[in-house]
């Protein structure tokens, strides 16, 4: 029998992987995981042992049946008194133990001091909000509101029952009543209303499909690999062959469904990749066999590890002549991923998305890892999950791709996701078919939300539409408060010009509009990262949908430029932009947007100059001319001397002059330049103290590109 993996042997013996691993450990055979390899001898021992076990089990079962039949009533009666005696003995033992325990408890209680008890009763710690009302303070302290008002009056504060007081004042009042007040920890509004997810009972849990995220560096073939799995094309619709959005797809393999999330590989989409890792069970890390581990591959590894997700490495592009899978495995070891054939736990599968080689093995590994994780969820409760993507469709309104994580989502359910709420009007699956319900690990597109939610937000099913609206409105109010706190100043033209004129920070204001919410975030993060000490980039507005007149109006008022990502301006908005001379830039690939903004920033930066040495000359003879001054007859040693350049004179290694070269002569004529090996006459601006043997260095200041 050749070498065999544990999961293959488990299939042959028709038992679970975990059971087989436990048996192997009992026998002293090393078994790290279901991917471990067994030798021929070990495999034969296991086969024999399980063969003997099956025969022994049958013998025991038949023997037990015979014993039950042969057992008579007399034997049954004989056993009864023995059982009673045993019961009595056990009861006596328990009584004795209880007596000993009571005695020890009494002994422990005697020496304890009685001083600690009154302290716990007198001083108590209670929690209250940051700016409580007088009524709230009275309720927390369990006192009459009028009594609290009197205390405030004594401190010189005139406040009514419904008036707010600052936290320090509330603490001072509480101290009078031997109560320590502390600030209430901030709670998530969603968790406060809907509560944390309760643990389900074992009987309610059913098996759910695994959610698999495909991660890796840009152009390593993630989407192409998914294409070969689900026999469709996504990259043909994407600009420049780069995935700009996050998508979710369900694939059936041997009757078992798997949900795939395709995340973009460009570094600007780090946030989207991070969200992808947090809502998934297994991460497939795609690494090109001819390219190896790249910066975004490392990012993907870190995100997957942070989310505690199992990693399966797909070494893609094996069809290329320069493919070197062993180098990829070597590079992966630097980041804590040791391939199984190198004695590690990481599954590495060589694949080719073009030739569709190794795809079946990759899918088999995904199902195997999912089986080991025992993924289960309760479908018989209100749905909870995450917003994968959201966009504004011209005909359908707000369209959100959601991934149900627990419970079942139905058409007509009132949902809330961040500041968006609504009743689900329709649901479609990844194939575009209408569905009425979606269970755990199922991605669906939903219609009916009031506005475009943020990608990555959690969604909850509310009791009714009224509750959903109230929750959303409270989140909007909270976000508005935070925005007011975080905004350093109001955006206005006067203020912007004042700052630039006074030499303070220059602001480059930008309005971002994109086709989907995820892209807005990605563009925002990429551009804000370009800010430096001299120029600050401020995204004053980011939204989903076409560029409207209101966007142009905002850009005009705040002296901003508009960046459109996969969107076009309305005809009226374009005319208005031309009138107001607002710069509207439209892009389909994020690289171009970053390049253009970088170029614009360079224009706003103060130029940086550096010194460029042109040549050196030696003063060999001096001539004095009336009206001109001293002319230094010099010999150019190297480089060249140019008209209007700057000069530096050194004598015995010490600089005695640095300034402009007033004139450059060759014999009696003014010349543009004098090259090495020629003689020339030099006249320096406002400097005549020259001596023979002085060294002259010609240089000019050149602007350095930022």
C-alpha positions, 0 to 999 in steps of 0.5 A, a space after each residue: 500500500 503506497 503513502 496515504 493522507 489521513 483524510 484519504 484513509 478516513 474515506 476508505 474506512 468510512 469514519 470521520 477525520 477527527 476520530 481517525 486522528 484520535 486513534 492514531 495518537 493513541 497508537 503513538 503515530 504522529 498526526 498533526 492534521 487531516 493533511 498529514 501523510 502516513 507511511 505504508 506500515 502505519 497505514 496497514 496497522 490502522 487498517 488491521 486494527 479497524 478491521 479487528 475492531 469491526 469484527 470484535 464489535 459484531 461479536 460483542 453485539 451478538 454476545 450481549 443479545 444472547 446474555 439478555 435473552 438468557 438472563 432469568 428473573 431470579 438473577 434479576 432479583 438477586 442483583 437488586 439487594 446488592 444495588 440497594 446496599 451499594 446505594 446506602 453505602 454511597 449515601 453514608 459516604 456523601 453524608 460524611 463528606 457533607 459534615 466535613 465540608 460544613 465544619 471546614 466552612 465554619 472554621 474558615 468563617 470564624 477568623 474572617 475580619 468584619 471590617 470589610 463588610 461595612 465599606 462595601 455597603 457604604 461606598 458604591 460605584 454607579 455609571 452615568 452618561 457624559 452630560 446627565 440631566 438633574 433627573 438622571 442623577 437623582 434616579 442613579 443616586 435613588 434620591 428625590 430630584 428636589 434634593 439634588 436641585 437643593 445641592 446644586 443651589 448650595 454650589 451656586 448652580 441654578 438648574 431645573 430637573 430637565 437641565 443638563 449638568 457637566 459630569 464633574 458636578 454630578 461626581 461632586 454631588 454623588 460624593 456627598 451620598 458616598 457614591 462614586 460616579 463613573 462614565 458609562 462605557 459607550 455602547 454600539 447602538 445596534 448591539 444596545 437595541 438588538 443585543 449581542 447574538 445569543 448562543 444557539 442550542 445544538 439541536 437548532 444548528 444545521 450545517 452551512 456552506 463555507 464562505 471563502 475569500 480569494 485574496 492576493 496581489 494585483 494581476 496574480 489571477 484571482 478573478 481568472 481562478 474564480 472564472 474557471 471555477 464558476 465558468 463565467 467572466 468578470 474581468 472582461 467587464 472591469 476597467 484595465 482587467 482589474 477588479 474594482 468591486 467586491 463580488 459574492 458568488 455561490 458555486 455547487 461542488 458535488 452537491 455541496 455549496 461554497 460561497 466565494 468572495 472576490 476581493 480586489 488586489 490593488 493596495 487602495 482596496 485594503 479596507 475592502 479586503 479587510 472586510 472580506 477577511 472578517 466575514 469569511 471562514 477560509 482564505 484562498 491566497 493566490 500567488 503567481 508561480 512566476 512572480 512570488 510573494 508581493 506587497 499585497 500578498 503580505 497584506 492579505 496574509 496579515 488580514 487573514 491571520 488577524 481574522 483567524 481564518 484558515 489559509 489555503 495557498 493556490 500557486 497560480 500560473 503553473 502553465 508559464 515556463 518561468 513558474 517556480 512553485 518551490 520559490 513561492 513556498 520558500 518565500 511563504 515560510 518568511 511569513 509563517 506559512 509552511 507548506 504541508 510537503 515541507 512538514 507544515 500545516 499550510 495546504 499549497 495547491 499548484 493550479 492554472 486558471 488558464 488550463 483549469 489544472 488543479 482546480 478540482 484538487 483546490 475545491 476538494 481541499 476547501 471542502 475538507 477544511 470546511 468539514 474539519 471546521 464544522 461550520 454550523 448556524 441556526 436558520 430559524 431566527 431573525 437574520 444578521 449579516 454584513 453588507 458586502 457592497 452597495 450602489 445606487 442604480 438608476 432604475 432600481 434605486 439602492 441595491 445592496 449585496 448582503 451576506 447572511 451570516 445567521 438566521 434567514 432573510 425573507 422578502 418583506 423583512 424590515 432591516 437596518 444597516 448603519 444609517 440605511 433602513 427599509 423593507 426588503 422589496 425584492 431579493 436576487 441571487 448571484 445568478 440574477 434569479 428572484 428568491 424569497 428567502 436566503 439562509 446562512 452563508 448565502 449572498 443576495 442582492 436586496 432592494 428597498 433600502 432608504 439610502 446607500 449603506 456603507 460596505 462592511 456595515 452589519 445589517 439586522 432584521 428589526 421587529 417592525 419598520 418603525 423600529 428600523 427607522 428609529 435606529 437608523 435616525 439615531 445613528 444619523 444623529 450620532 454621525 452628525 455629532 461626530 462630524 461636527 466634532 471632527 470638522 476643524 473649520 467650515 469650508 469657504 473660499 475666503 478662509 481657504 485664500 486667507 490660509 494660503 496667503 498667510 503661508 499656513 497649510 494649503 488645502 486641496 479640496 476634493 469631491 469624490 463620486 463613484 458607482 459603488 460605496 466600496 470604491 468611494 472609500 477606496 478612492 478616499 483612503 488613497 487620496 488622503 494618504 497623499 497628504 503631507 506637511 505642506 499640502 493637505 488633501 480634504 475629501 469634503 464629500 463622497 457619494 454614490 451615483 452620477 455627478 449632480 449640480 449640487 456636487 458642482 455647487 459644493 465644489 465651486 463654493 469650497 474651491 474643490 475639484 470633482 473626481 468621478 470614478 466609473 460615473 458621468 456628470 449629468 448634462 446640466 451639471 456639466 454645463 454648470 461646471 463649465 460656467 463655474 470653471 470647476 475642474 471635473 476629472 473622470 476615471 475608470 482606473 484608480 492608478 490614473 486618479 492617484 497620478 493626477 492628484 500627485 501631479 496637482 500637489 506637486 504644482 502646489 508645493 514650493 519648489 526645491 532647489 539644489 546646487 549643480 556644480 558646472 566647473 572649476 578654474 584657476 586664477 593665473 593673472 589679474 587685470 584692472 580696468 576702469 569702470 569694470 574693476 578687477 578682471 581675473 584671467 583664469 584657466 578652466 580646469 574642468 567642466 565649463 563656465 556659463 554666463 549668469 552662473 554663480 561663483 565661489 572663490 576659495 583661497 587655501 581651502 577657505 571660501 572668501 566669496 560666493 555670489 554672481 558672476 557679472 561677466 564672462 569674457 574670452 579676449 575682448 568679447 562677451 561669450 555664453 560659455 567657456 569649456 575646459 582647457 580654455 582661458 577666460 576673463 571673469 568679473 565678479 559682482 561687487 568683489 575685487 579682492 582677488 589674488 593669483 592662485 585663487 580657485 573659482 567654482 562655477 555653479 547654478 541652482 537647479 529646481 528638483 522635481 518633487 
